[in-house]
């Protein structure tokens, strides 16, 4: 369900922002040890990966609701080329 995916992405996005703010604060105050830095970066990477998964699952779910003509237009709007390759320079994913 797209609403559930959106809610999950929103929750994860908020968590990502919180983690970044915590890291920035600790770093600015000089209160972060190398081991803690690594742990926090790994957690940030994990949350970012989960956001990416939610985003791409939403794209897959959206495609299931479209007709063939709508999918072609959707692909054009998303920046996919004739070969189906995505233009990463325009959309970042």
Secondary structure, 3 states (H helix, E strand, C coil): CHHHHHHHHHHHHHHHHHHHHHHHHHHHHCCCCHHHHHHHHHHHHHHHHHHHHHHHHHHHHHHHCCCHHHHHHHHHHHCECCCCCECHHHHCC
